[in-house]
């Protein structure tokens, strides 16, 4: 069974992030089908061209049993540009084999849909998926409601984020780390670092000497490279400048040394997992897939929720979480006090896997085994 895969990149190019804007967290999601199934071909790989096909859709239709599409924040509530939805639907219309959606989500600052809008192309795409797919896999109840509210599509199946299910053997390690503790240092990752509350969390991370894992921000990465080269007076990221200097909370030397020694960016998931396993005691912050990479390494994490996306994912998967407004009153050392929430995850783990396996079974895909 050869499975075609398109969507999130499973690895990051060397030009990322300075010349190639992307989110390394997406490759945690993008790797999921490759971890679950024995034979997957990514739409950017050269393998399908070596088979004599010039177009990926032709290869998929001729040589593959399914097309798995890994999608993250496709549906943006309040969006006004419908071009990306129309383009995506146009490609899917060239596919004849079953389409299996992994992780489709809607993103909104609030849960209010009564006063919300979506472009007509987004509605058309939702309706197309409802007709084309046996069921449409979405990451949470909010996205399911978006399909019903805007497109009157009801054959929608909530799976949670498929990335959660790709390394079932690591949950036993995670349980041991939660209950017995794990050696290492905490690791932080933020999303909107110029927002006052997240700037405060970054400053606390610097003061507490945590690791800093960066999945997106080119300013963080450029500053790290300058510090690693030993540049004289490298340009401090703009969201930290007012906090650095004489009579300020941070000195230039402290910030430069922190970014030189504690900053990490990953372009391959195996390197990321190895770092977590070898070096990290626990992870926290607003980046969903940075925390997911942690538990997929058997290392505890606490999600700081800040929008509908993180709310629905953490709620459905029973992941330990704390709202951003509460997290701003906490310090790095406070997060282990929330590890008691892991008992809810462990209690529901078998049901979560059974639910996801039911989704795979609908498409006659191989199911996953949880040994926990």
Residue, then its C-alpha position, 0 to 999 in steps of 0.5 A: x500500500x503506497x500512500x501519497x502525502x501532501x501538505x506540511x513539510x516533513x523536514x525544513x530546508x537549510x534556507x529556513x528561517x532566514x530566507x525561507x519562512x516556515x514553521x518548524x512545528x508543522x514538520x511534527x505534524x507533517x511527519x505523522x503519516x510517514x511514522x504511521x504507514x510503511x510506504x509514503x511518497x511526499x508530493x515534493x519528493x523526486x520518487x514519483x518522477x523517477x516512476x515516469x510521471x511529471x505530475x504528482x496527481x498522475x502518480x497518486x492516481x496510478x500508483x497509490x491507494x490514498x492521498x493523505x493531506x496534512x493541514x494545519x490552520x487552513x480555515x481562518x475565520x474572518x479571512x477575506x482572500x479566497x484564493x488559497x481555498x480555490x487553489x487547494x480545491x482545484x488540486x484536489x479535483x485532480x485526485x481520483x483516489x480516497x482523500x484522507x484529511x489529517x489535522x484540518x483546523x479553523x483558527x479564530x481569536x474567539x469561539x463566536x461564529x454568529x458574527x463571523x465570516x468566511x470567503x465563499x471559496x472557503x465555504x465551497x472547499x468545505x462543501x467539496x470535502x464533505x462530498x468527496x471524503x467519506x468523513x472529513x477529519x478535523x482537529x477539534x469540536x470548534x472546527x467541526x462546528x465551523x463546517x456545520x455553521x458555514x457549509x452545512x457539512x456534517x460528515x465531520x470526524x474529530x480526531x485531535x491532531x494526528x501528530x499526537x498518535x505517531x509515536x505511541x511507544x513514547x507514552x510509557x516514557x512520558x508517564x515515567x517522566x511525569x511520575x518520577x521526574x526527569x533530569x535536564x533543564x526546562x525549555x520555552x517557546x513563544x508565539x507572538x514575542x512582541x505581545x507584552x504577556x509573551x515578552x514577559x514570559x521570554x524575559x522570565x525564560x532568560x532570567x531562569x536560564x531555560x532553553x529557547x526553542x524557536x520554530x519560526x522567528x527569523x529575528x531570534x535566529x539571526x541574533x543567535x547566529x550573530x552571538x554564536x559568531x562572536x559579533x561585537x554588539x549584535x542587534x538585539x531582537x526589537x521586542x527585547x530592546x527596551x528591556x536591555x541595558x543599564x538599569x533594565x531587567x536584562x544586560x546585553x551580556x546576559x541576553x547575548x550569552x543566553x541566545x548563544x548557548x540556550x537557543x535551539x532551532x531544528x530542521x529534522x524531527x529526529x534531532x529535535x526528539x533526541x535533544x528533548x530526550x537528552x537535555x530537557x526536563x519539561x517544555x512549556x509555552x504557546x507553541x502547540x507543536x513545540x510542546x507536542x515534540x516534547x511529549x513525542x520524546x517522552x518529555x512532559x510539556x504544558x500548553x499555554x492556550x491563547x486562541x480557539x486552535x490551542x483551546x480545542x486541541x488541548x481540550x480534546x486531547x486532554x493535554x495539560x494546559x493553562x490560559x495565557x492570562x494565567x501563565x503571565x502570573x507564573x514563572x518557569x518553576x511553577x509549571x511542574x505543579x500542573x503535571x497532575x493534569x497528565x493523569x487525565x491524559x493517561x486515563x483517556x489515552x486508550x479511548x483517544x487511540x481507539x477514536x483515531x483508529x476508527x477514523x483510519x479504519x473508515x478509509x481501510x488504512x492500517x491502525x496503530x497499536x498503543x502499548x501503555 
